[in-house]
């Protein structure tokens, strides 16, 4: 059977989708992860924002345009949040939620709705096939933080961690066929909280992994010397730290239930730069949180510049029913849009400044795709690099020569 397993949302979802795809291939099915004509579509949905949930619903229609006679299975966060929004859609034969994704390959003949209770322990899945130069390894699921704007703890459940032995074994297997591994989780910083260990311990035990290792999104509280010392023990650590910020105003952070101040956040950035002076500090920013005043947003803009982020993902606030912040009075759409525009303007300038700081420096780049006469890839710092005279999947040392497109152009250094 021709089956498409299509992912919407985060890297954790991507890992799960790739795992489902491998299980189906092992059963003899012809499986793709791109939207194309198929007999069956399995949609792993997202609900982090209203827009993500809307796109998840729209994806059913997109599938049926490719094959009106196809069947559709829906799983993931959007169906966990509200299964009924998919139940009555044409050709949707089975709806499940977050739990039990490891069994989807066994359930492609099922029908109806079965949104199981969220698991209390980590649910193991089959190691995904390596289909690209970068592999994601899920090590944790769920979240205990309950930020006032976020629905994810209600959809993913409480934090639960994968065993270190399981992670180490999978990383060792994947390292044979990929140039880079990215550790990911819903709340990666809480790894080990329910198993008596922590993220630093896990990273330290990956010291024998013979490929690049990158860490996914982190909370500032996990950054300490123990963690950074552990990263130094890796053979090929990638010094990019995605530290979730959301706001640069202490008043807004408190209303968001973020459990830190801007001063505490900045101290962690400074500690990272003590270990890795060229580290790329990246983050997320929510503009237009309901309690955010003009003064609060001015504080945020200044804090972005103070930190000097290498990249900022800018989002407008999205009210999610069931969260604490959903009870607050919304700012006008015009105000949210204006703040997003201002935030993005600063983000663009900071990105260009960081890229400029890399000019003339030697970077190690994992090249991944051909693009208009160049081969493009990412440095360990997650700088987008374009070069000629290299091949896909190669890792080469280059020198950045000029700003180019969304990154830098570079020349290969002599070996």
C-alpha positions in Angstrom: 0.0 0.0 0.0 1.2 3.5 -0.7 1.2 5.5 2.6 2.1 9.1 3.3 3.1 9.9 6.9 3.0 13.7 7.1 4.3 15.7 10.0 3.0 19.0 11.2 4.7 20.8 14.1 7.8 20.3 16.2 10.9 18.2 16.0 9.4 15.7 18.5 6.5 15.2 16.1 9.0 14.7 13.3 10.9 12.0 15.2 7.6 10.2 15.9 6.5 10.5 12.3 9.8 9.1 11.0 9.4 6.2 13.5 5.9 5.4 12.3 7.2 5.5 8.7 10.0 3.0 9.4 7.6 0.6 11.1 5.3 0.8 8.0 8.2 0.2 5.6 9.3 -2.9 7.6 5.8 -4.2 7.0 6.3 -3.9 3.2 4.4 -0.7 2.5 5.6 2.0 0.1 6.0 5.0 2.5 6.7 8.7 1.8 6.9 11.6 4.2 5.9 14.2 1.6 2.4 15.1 0.5 1.8 13.1 -2.7 -0.8 10.8 -4.1 -1.3 7.8 -1.7 -3.9 5.2 -0.6 -3.6 6.2 3.0 -2.5 9.4 4.8 -1.4 9.4 8.4 -1.3 13.0 9.8 0.7 13.7 12.9 -0.9 17.0 14.0 0.1 20.1 16.0 -1.8 22.4 18.3 0.8 24.8 19.7 -1.2 27.7 18.2 -4.6 28.3 16.7 -2.9 28.6 13.3 -1.2 25.2 13.8 -4.5 23.6 14.6 -6.1 25.2 11.6 -3.4 23.9 9.3 -3.8 20.4 10.8 -7.5 20.5 9.8 -6.7 21.9 6.3 -4.2 19.1 5.7 -7.0 16.6 5.5 -8.4 18.6 2.5 -5.0 18.8 0.9 -4.7 15.0 1.1 -8.0 14.4 -0.6 -7.2 16.8 -3.4 -4.3 14.4 -4.2 -6.5 11.4 -4.0 -10.3 11.8 -3.3 -10.6 8.1 -2.6 -7.8 7.9 0.0 -8.3 7.1 3.7 -7.0 9.4 6.4 -5.8 8.6 9.9 -5.3 11.6 12.3 -3.1 11.5 15.4 -1.2 13.9 17.6 -1.8 17.1 19.5 -4.6 18.6 17.5 -6.7 15.5 17.8 -5.8 15.1 21.4 -7.1 18.7 22.0 -10.3 18.1 20.1 -10.9 14.9 18.3 -14.4 16.0 17.1 -12.9 18.5 14.6 -11.6 15.6 12.6 -14.3 12.9 13.2 -16.8 14.2 10.7 -14.3 15.1 7.9 -14.7 13.1 4.7 -12.4 10.1 4.5 -11.1 10.3 8.0 -11.4 6.7 9.2 -9.5 6.7 12.5 -8.6 9.4 15.0 -6.2 8.9 17.9 -4.3 11.3 20.2 -0.8 11.6 21.6 -0.6 8.3 23.3 0.0 5.1 21.4 1.8 6.5 18.3 4.1 3.5 18.5 1.2 1.3 17.6 -0.1 3.3 14.6 1.6 1.0 12.1 -0.4 -1.9 13.6 -3.6 0.0 13.5 -4.0 1.2 9.9 -7.1 -0.9 9.5 -8.8 0.6 12.5 -11.8 2.9 12.4 -13.5 5.3 14.8 -11.9 7.4 17.6 -9.6 6.2 20.3 -7.9 9.0 22.2 -6.2 7.1 25.0 -5.2 8.5 28.4 -1.8 10.2 28.4 1.0 7.9 29.5 2.7 8.3 32.9 6.0 6.8 31.6 8.0 7.3 28.5 6.7 5.5 25.4 9.5 3.9 23.4 9.3 4.0 19.6 11.2 2.3 16.8 14.4 4.1 15.8 13.6 6.1 12.7 15.5 5.5 9.4 18.2 8.0 8.6 16.9 9.8 5.5 19.0 13.0 5.8 22.2 14.3 7.0 20.7 15.3 10.4 18.9 12.9 12.7 16.6 13.8 15.6 16.6 11.7 18.8 13.7 12.1 21.1 14.8 11.7 24.8 11.9 13.2 26.7 8.1 13.9 26.5 5.6 16.0 28.4 6.0 19.2 30.4 5.4 20.2 34.0 6.0 24.0 33.5 2.4 25.1 32.8 3.3 28.5 31.3 0.1 30.5 31.3 -0.1 30.7 27.5 0.7 27.1 26.7 -1.6 24.2 26.0 1.1 21.6 25.5 1.3 20.2 29.1 -2.4 19.4 28.8 -1.9 17.6 25.5 1.4 15.9 26.1 1.1 15.1 29.8 3.6 15.3 32.6 7.3 15.2 32.0 8.7 11.7 31.5 12.2 10.6 30.3 13.7 7.9 28.2 16.4 5.8 29.8 20.0 6.8 29.2 20.8 3.3 27.9 18.1 3.6 25.2 19.3 7.0 24.1 22.9 6.0 24.0 22.1 2.9 22.0 20.0 4.8 19.4 22.6 7.6 19.1 25.4 5.0 18.5 23.3 3.3 15.8 22.4 6.6 14.1 25.9 8.0 14.2 27.0 5.3 11.7 24.8 6.9 9.0 24.3 10.6 9.8 26.6 13.6 10.2 24.7 15.1 13.1 22.3 14.1 15.9 19.9 16.6 17.6 18.7 15.7 21.1 15.0 16.8 21.4 12.1 16.7 23.7 9.0 18.6 24.7 10.8 20.0 27.7 14.4 18.8 27.2 15.6 20.7 30.2 13.6 18.4 32.5 15.3 15.2 31.2 15.8 12.8 34.1 13.5 14.6 36.5 11.4 11.4 36.9 14.3 8.9 36.6 16.9 10.2 39.0 19.3 11.6 36.5 19.6 14.8 34.4 20.6 16.2 31.0 24.2 16.8 31.9 24.6 13.1 32.8 23.0 12.0 29.6 25.2 14.3 27.5 28.3 13.1 29.4 27.5 9.5 28.4 27.5 10.4 24.7 31.2 11.2 24.7 31.9 8.2 22.4 29.3 9.2 19.8 31.3 9.8 16.6 29.2 12.5 14.9 28.2 16.0 15.7 25.8 16.4 18.6 23.4 19.4 18.9 21.0 20.1 21.8 17.4 21.2 21.1 15.4 24.0 22.9 16.4 24.5 26.5 15.1 26.5 29.5 17.6 28.9 31.1 17.5 27.1 34.4 19.3 24.0 33.1 22.4 26.0 32.1 25.2 25.5 34.6 28.8 24.5 34.7 27.9 20.8 35.1 26.0 20.9 31.8 28.6 22.9 29.9 31.4 20.7 31.2 29.5 17.7 29.8 29.2 19.4 26.4 33.0 19.9 26.4 33.4 16.1 26.8 31.7 15.4 23.4 33.9 14.8 20.4 31.9 17.1 18.1 29.6 19.4 20.1 27.6 22.1 18.3 27.7 25.3 20.3 24.2 26.6 19.4 22.0 27.1 22.4 18.3 27.8 21.8 17.2 29.3 25.1 13.5 29.9 25.3 12.9 33.6 26.3 9.3 34.6 25.3 9.6 38.1 26.8 12.3 40.5 27.9 10.1 42.1 30.5 10.1 40.8 34.1 6.5 41.8 34.6 5.4 39.9 31.5 7.5 36.8 32.4 5.8 36.7 35.8 2.3 36.7 34.1 3.6 34.1 31.7 4.6 31.9 34.7 8.1 31.6 33.3 9.9 31.3 36.7 13.0 33.5 36.0 14.0 37.1 35.6 15.8 38.7 32.7 18.9 39.2 35.0 18.9 35.4 35.7 18.5 34.7 31.9 21.4 37.1 31.0 23.7 35.4 33.6 23.2 32.1 31.8 24.0 33.6 28.5 27.2 35.0 29.9 28.1 31.6 31.3 27.6 30.0 27.9 29.8 32.6 26.2 32.5 32.0 28.9 32.7 28.4 27.6 31.9 29.1 23.9 32.7 32.7 22.9 31.3 32.2 19.4 28.2 30.4 20.5 25.0 31.1 18.6 22.3 32.0 21.2 18.9 31.7 19.6 15.4 32.1 21.1 11.7 32.5 20.7 9.7 35.7 21.3 6.0 36.1 21.9 4.7 39.6 21.0 1.4 40.9 22.2 0.9 38.8 25.4 -2.4 40.2 26.9 -0.8 42.0 29.8 2.1 43.4 27.8 2.2 47.2 27.9 4.1 49.5 25.5 6.7 50.0 28.3 7.0 46.2 28.7 7.6 45.7 25.0 10.2 48.5 25.0 12.0 46.6 27.8 11.8 43.5 25.6 13.3 45.2 22.6 16.2 46.5 24.7 16.8 43.1 26.2 17.0 41.5 22.8 19.8 43.9 21.9 21.5 43.4 25.3 21.7 39.6 24.8 22.7 40.0 21.2 20.9 36.9 20.0 22.0 35.2 16.8 18.5 34.4 15.8 15.0 35.2 17.2 11.9 33.4 16.1 9.1 36.0 16.5 5.5 35.0 17.1 2.3 36.8 17.8 0.4 35.7 20.9 -2.2 33.0 20.3 -4.9 32.5 22.9 -5.4 28.8 23.7 -8.7 27.8 25.3 -8.0 26.1 28.6 -4.9 28.0 29.5 -4.7 30.7 32.3 -3.8 33.5 29.8 -6.9 32.7 27.7 -8.9 34.5 30.5 -7.0 37.7 29.9 -8.3 40.5 27.7 -6.6 40.4 24.3 -4.6 43.2 22.8 -5.9 44.5 19.5 -4.7 42.5 16.4 -3.2 45.8 15.1 -1.1 46.1 18.3 0.1 42.5 18.1 1.0 42.8 14.4 2.9 46.1 15.0 4.9 44.5 17.8 5.7 41.5 15.7 6.9 43.8 13.0 9.2 45.7 15.4 10.4 42.5 17.0 11.2 41.0 13.6 13.1 44.2 12.5 15.4 43.8 15.6 15.7 40.1 15.0 16.9 40.7 11.4 19.5 43.2 12.5 20.8 40.9 15.3 21.0 38.0 12.9 23.0 40.0 10.4 25.3 41.3 13.1 26.0 37.7 14.3 26.6 36.5 10.8 29.0 39.5 10.3 30.9 38.4 13.4 31.6 35.0 11.6 33.3 36.5 8.5 36.9 35.6 8.2 36.5 32.7 10.7 36.9 29.0 10.0 33.7 27.1 10.3 33.0 23.3 10.2 30.0 22.8 7.9 27.8 19.8 7.3 26.6 20.3 3.7 23.1 19.1 3.0 21.5 20.3 -0.2 22.2 21.7 -3.6 20.7 25.2 -4.2 21.2 27.3 -7.3 24.8 26.3 -8.1 25.8 26.1 -4.4 25.8 23.4 -1.8 24.2 24.7 1.4 24.6 23.4 5.0 25.0 24.5 8.6 28.1 25.1 10.7 28.3 23.8 14.2 27.0 27.2 15.4 24.0 26.7 13.1 25.0 29.4 10.6 23.7 28.7 7.1 26.7 28.4 4.8 26.8 28.3 1.0 29.9 27.0 -0.9 31.0 25.6 -4.2 33.3 22.6 -4.8 31.7 20.4 -2.1 29.2 17.6 -2.1 26.1 16.8 -0.2 26.7 15.0 3.1 30.3 16.1 3.3 31.7 17.9 6.4 34.2 20.5 5.4 36.1 23.3 7.0 35.4 26.6 5.3 36.2 30.3 5.8 33.2 32.7 5.7 33.8 35.4 3.2 30.6 37.5 2.9 27.0 37.8 4.0 24.9 35.8 1.4 21.2 35.1 1.3 20.1 33.9 4.8 23.7 33.1 5.9 27.2 33.4 4.6 29.1 32.4 1.5 32.4 30.5 2.2 35.4 29.0 0.6 36.8 25.6 1.5 40.1 25.7 3.3 42.9 23.5 2.0 43.2 20.2 3.7 
